[in-house]
């Protein structure tokens, strides 16, 4: 599955990762450096590719990386920050 940021969501890098701002709701969501790596990997490809990148970068089994990627994607989607590429957001 491919993802993109929802409309009106801005990402700002910080010293520790990133902050996502949902301008529609005026809410912030912070990501640590690993979360930012996962988000960028999701936005560059799809969930499977992101899992492969995470597994390589952090030397974890692909299954573990896949679970973690899907968990973060689910949380960001639930909060309206991330949508599937087919959604209007």
C-alpha positions in Angstrom: 0.0 0.0 0.0 1.2 3.5 -0.8 0.8 6.5 1.4 1.0 10.3 1.2 0.6 13.1 3.8 -3.0 14.3 4.2 -3.7 17.7 2.9 -2.8 20.5 5.3 -0.2 18.4 7.1 3.3 19.9 7.4 6.5 18.1 8.4 9.3 20.0 10.1 12.6 18.3 11.0 13.9 18.7 14.5 17.1 17.7 16.3 15.4 14.6 17.5 13.2 13.6 14.5 10.3 15.6 13.2 7.0 17.3 14.1 3.9 16.9 12.0 1.4 19.7 12.1 -2.2 19.1 11.2 -3.2 22.7 10.2 -6.9 21.7 10.0 -7.0 20.7 13.7 -4.2 22.7 15.1 -2.6 19.5 16.5 1.0 18.4 16.6 2.4 14.9 16.4 6.1 14.2 17.1 8.3 11.5 15.6 11.7 10.4 16.8 14.4 9.8 14.2 13.4 6.2 13.6 9.7 7.3 13.1 10.9 10.0 10.6 12.9 7.4 8.7 9.8 5.1 8.5 7.6 8.0 7.4 10.0 9.1 4.7 10.4 5.5 3.5 6.6 5.2 3.3 6.3 8.4 1.3 9.1 7.3 -1.1 7.5 3.9 -1.9 5.1 1.6 -0.2 4.8 -0.2 3.1 6.8 -3.3 1.9 9.6 -1.2 0.6 9.6 0.8 3.8 9.9 -2.4 5.8 12.8 -3.6 3.8 14.6 -0.3 4.3 14.0 -0.4 8.0 15.2 -4.0 8.3 18.4 -3.1 6.5 19.1 0.2 8.3 18.4 -1.2 11.8 19.4 -4.8 11.3 16.1 -6.3 12.4 14.1 -9.1 10.7 11.9 -8.0 7.9 8.8 -9.3 9.7 9.5 -7.2 12.7 10.1 -4.1 10.5 6.9 -4.8 8.6 4.9 -4.9 11.9 6.5 -1.7 13.1 5.9 0.1 9.7 2.3 -1.0 9.6 1.8 0.1 13.2 3.1 3.6 12.6 1.2 3.9 9.4 -1.9 2.9 11.2 -1.4 5.4 14.0 -0.7 8.2 11.5 -3.7 7.2 9.4 -6.0 7.1 12.5 -4.9 10.6 13.4 -5.6 11.8 9.9 -2.0 12.7 9.1 -1.4 10.0 6.5 -3.7 8.7 3.8 -3.5 6.0 1.2 -2.4 7.4 -2.1 -5.9 6.8 -3.5 -7.7 8.9 -0.9 -8.3 12.6 -1.3 -7.3 13.3 2.4 
